[in-house]
Structure formats: C-alpha cells, structure tokens
Amino acid sequence: MPLSKQDLANLKQLLIDRRAELLLVKETGIEAANVVELDQTKVGRISRMDAMQAQAMSVETNRRRDIELQRIGIALGRLVNNEYGLCLKCDEEIARERLHVDPANPICIDCASIG
C-alpha cells in the first residue's frame, strides 16, 4: 500500500526534526574532537590517555552523525523527487513501519536481509 500524503508529511517532519537535532548536537561535539595536548606538565599520563580515548570516541561519533545527516539529506531529496519510500535496490515499496523506525532508510527489509 503506497504511503499516504499524511504519512509522507509525518515522515518528512521526522526527518527535519532529526536533522535539526543532529546539527545542534554537532555544534557541541566539535570541541570534544579537538586534538589532545601532549604536554605532561599540564595533564598527567593517565588523564591524557583518557582524554585521547574520549577524543577518538568523539571523532567516531561525529563521523556517524555526518553519515546520518547525509542519509537524511538524501531522503529529503527523494521526497522532493517523489521517489521516497521506494527501495533503491529493487524499486519496491519500503514498509511504512520500517520508515517510521528510520525515515532515512533507503532499502526494503528483503534487500537489507540479502546484504
């Protein structure tokens, strides 16, 4: 069953809200990914190692956030082009429930299970 106009409007709003949330968090996460100072007179070795680990986790979090932002942008573009809700691999409809879980999802469950 194709997505209704109301479904599309709801999913679009979910995408827009999630993008706004990610962009807000991204602003605060930039500082955490800055290079850790290696001067042991200012920070002890263990504290520096903790800071380096936190920095690495922050860099990875930022990378994943950027990927999600890209997926959201692509989904919004597909909405504009009336291609949203169709699987990129098989061109079949993506289940409404699947899109409500992840509105940026570009493939149906069958194609996702294939790999």
C-alpha positions as CSV (number, residue, x, y, z in Angstrom):
1,M,0.0,0.0,0.0
2,P,1.6,3.3,-1.0
3,L,2.3,6.0,1.6
4,S,-0.5,8.5,2.1
5,K,0.1,12.2,1.9
6,Q,-0.3,12.3,5.7
7,D,2.4,9.5,6.0
8,L,4.7,11.5,3.8
9,A,4.1,14.7,5.8
10,N,4.8,12.9,9.1
11,L,7.9,11.2,7.8
12,K,9.2,14.5,6.3
13,Q,8.7,16.2,9.7
14,L,10.5,13.3,11.4
15,L,13.5,13.8,9.0
16,I,13.5,17.5,9.5
17,D,13.4,17.2,13.3
18,R,16.1,14.6,13.4
19,R,18.3,16.8,11.2
20,A,17.8,19.8,13.4
21,E,18.7,17.7,16.5
22,L,21.8,16.3,14.9
23,L,23.0,19.7,13.8
24,L,22.5,21.1,17.3
25,V,24.5,18.3,18.9
26,K,27.2,18.6,16.2
27,E,27.9,22.1,17.3
28,T,28.7,21.0,20.8
29,G,30.6,17.9,19.7
30,I,33.2,19.8,17.7
31,E,35.2,20.9,20.8
32,A,35.4,17.4,22.1
33,A,37.1,16.2,19.0
34,N,39.9,18.7,19.2
35,V,43.5,17.5,19.4
36,V,44.6,16.4,22.9
37,E,47.5,18.4,24.2
38,L,50.5,16.2,24.8
39,D,52.2,18.4,27.5
40,Q,52.6,16.2,30.5
41,T,53.3,19.2,32.8
42,K,49.7,20.2,32.3
43,V,48.0,16.8,32.2
44,G,49.1,13.6,33.7
45,R,49.7,10.5,31.6
46,I,46.6,8.7,32.6
47,S,44.4,11.8,32.2
48,R,45.9,12.4,28.8
49,M,45.2,8.8,27.8
50,D,41.6,9.2,29.0
51,A,41.4,12.5,27.0
52,M,42.8,10.8,23.9
53,Q,40.2,7.9,24.2
54,A,37.4,10.4,24.7
55,Q,38.7,12.3,21.6
56,A,38.7,9.2,19.5
57,M,35.1,8.3,20.6
58,S,34.1,11.9,19.8
59,V,35.6,11.7,16.3
60,E,33.8,8.5,15.6
61,T,30.5,9.9,16.9
62,N,30.9,12.9,14.6
63,R,31.6,10.6,11.7
64,R,28.5,8.6,12.3
65,R,26.4,11.8,12.8
66,D,27.7,13.1,9.4
67,I,26.6,9.8,7.8
68,E,23.2,10.1,9.3
69,L,22.9,13.7,8.2
70,Q,23.8,12.6,4.6
71,R,21.1,9.9,4.7
72,I,18.6,12.4,5.9
73,G,19.5,14.8,3.1
74,I,19.2,12.1,0.5
75,A,15.8,11.0,1.9
76,L,14.5,14.6,1.8
77,G,15.7,14.9,-1.8
78,R,13.8,11.7,-2.6
79,L,10.7,13.2,-1.1
80,V,11.0,16.2,-3.4
81,N,11.5,14.0,-6.4
82,N,8.6,11.7,-5.5
83,E,10.9,8.7,-5.1
84,Y,10.7,8.5,-1.3
85,G,9.6,5.1,0.1
86,L,10.9,3.1,-2.8
87,C,13.8,0.7,-2.3
88,L,17.0,1.8,-4.0
89,K,17.9,-1.8,-4.9
90,C,14.6,-3.4,-6.1
91,D,12.4,-0.3,-6.6
92,E,9.6,-1.9,-4.4
93,E,7.8,0.0,-1.7
94,I,9.5,0.1,1.7
95,A,7.2,-0.9,4.5
96,R,5.5,2.0,6.3
97,E,6.6,0.6,9.7
98,R,10.2,0.4,8.6
99,L,10.2,4.0,7.5
100,H,8.6,5.1,10.8
101,V,11.5,3.4,12.7
102,D,14.1,5.0,10.4
103,P,12.6,7.5,7.9
104,A,16.0,7.8,6.1
105,N,16.1,4.1,5.4
106,P,16.7,3.7,1.6
107,I,16.1,-0.1,1.2
108,C,13.3,-2.6,2.0
109,I,13.7,-5.3,4.5
110,D,14.1,-8.0,1.8
111,C,17.1,-6.2,0.2
112,A,18.5,-5.4,3.7
113,S,18.4,-9.1,4.6
114,I,20.3,-10.1,1.4
115,G,23.1,-7.6,2.2
